[in-house]
Amino acid sequence: MTSLLTNTAAMVALRTLNRINHSLDETNNRVSTGLRIAQASDSAAYWAIATTTQSDNGALSAVKDALSIGKATLDVAYNGLDATRDSLQKLKELLIAARQPGVDRGNIQAEIDGLITDMENKAAASVINGQNFLSAEIDDEVGMTKSIVASFERSSTGIAISTIDLDTSNLLLFDLSGSNGLLDKARPNLPTRLAHGGTFYHGILALRTYEALSTTEIKRPVGDLTNSAAHLAALEAGIGDVDAVLSEVIAAQNLVGVNLARAQSQHSFISALMDANARAIGALVDANMEEESTRLRALQTQQQLSVESLSVANASAQNILALFR
């Protein structure tokens, strides 16, 4: 039966066209954004997981940046200690050379002065991001422990941040607030010198040429040595102290090297973890572009056919006119 008031075929065709248009809009959005789930209404559970993981990746990116700064800081300290180790080795060799009777100890003293000044300059220059682990003031209240952010962890109990902690008091070469650095603290067999101006010099610094407080005479700790048994015995004892300082600097360099390796390893791990999170987010929300492009072509064809079907259904009423001619 054909009705002029109710076109059932057109109603069916229209519902079909609306459904196809909705699917076509959805597919177009996926193709244009590249996302299968772009908002919570698409899939609340997957959207929440993906958004949380993306937030964690942002936190991990900040950790990665902190590790990069920490690595650079440790690298600067390591290079400063490495240069100091080389200078101490040369200093020890010069003192051993000064032990030889008949050697020109004045020339050796000049080289020693240059080495000590060079070590001070390199320690002072080992600065990055306003931090210097080799030449600084020891703060008894705050301490010398420095922390580098190493990781960000999310668990059922909450958020946790782990750090790489480094006691920099074991690295300090020169204590600017006293004499507690590896190179400026008192040693059993290296003398304490009172120089012009009332400054006391201890340890390695006591081997440098200075002007005595009580006289205008220039004192050269090594340059003024004689071949007497007492002077040579004191020199040999001093060589032992310099060797002990060298061992302590090597230990400090090893400590920095271990923590530098940890920071590098953690940096690589954080990068891999961020990549894994990115893949997980993609698996949850990214659209399969091959499937979506195929679906888009199919829906476009269905849309055209549905429009034709609706046109046919609407034209059926016109056929009734032929019955009245």
Phi, psi and omega in degrees: 000136178254129181246137176282337184269327182234112179260088184298319181298320179293323179297317179296316181296323180292317177299318179297317180296320179296318180295319179294319179297321178297314179296324180293319177298317180298316180291321177299319178297318179296319180292319183286325181265338184078008183246135173278325178235103183260341181210170186299328182293340179287321175188101188302316184294308181295322179297319180295316180297314182296319181293319177296317179296322178294322176297318178297323178295326175296319177295319179295327177296321177294321177297319179299319178295318179297320178295324179297317177294317179298317177300316180297319180296314179294324180296318178297315179298319180297316180294323177296318177293324180295317177296322179294320178300316178299317181293320178294323177298317178294322179297317179298318179296323178294319179294323177294321177296324180292341178290339183286122178300141177090352180284152179280096184286342176295317177293322178296320179299320179297320177292321178298315178303316180296319180295317181294316177298320179297319178295320177297315182296317181292322178295318180293331182274354183279064185240136171211137180057033178075010182244137176226114182272351187254332181223102186200176175265133175281120179262109184294332182281314182275328183085180184244016179279125178248139182243137177245125178299126187247330182198161176236127185230133176248129178222181181294338181269351179135203184257141178227139176243125177254153184228160169259114184260134183229122176278098186284352176295338177280352182253342189298121178272319182230122178267110184284348180255001181185217179223065182238008178280166181298329184259347184240008178268160183296143178236150185302323187246007173253130188289159170265127185251134174256110186263169177303131185103353175084018181268131175269136176243132182239166172058225182299323181297336180287351178274354182273152177299137180214163176263124184295152182289321187273356182206163177275003181290139177275124181261132178241100187308319179263321183296334181265005180290149174250184179269015179293154182299322181294316180294318181292323178295319178295322179295318179297319178295320178296323177299321178298320178293319179297321178296323177295319177299317179300319178296321180292322178293321177298318178296320178296319179296321178296320179298315178294319181299319179297315180289329175294319177296321177298315181295319179295317178297317180294324178297317178295320180295317180298320178298315179295322180293320178296321177296318179296319177296320179297320178295321179295318178298316180299320180295330182277318192241344183287144177276145173277103190294329177296314179294317183293323179293321177294317180295323180298314179298319180295317181293323177298319177294316179298323179297315179298317179295322181293323177296318177298318180298317179295323178296318178295316181297321179289333182279345184297327179294330180294333181293337179297331181298330181295334181287340183258009178267000000 
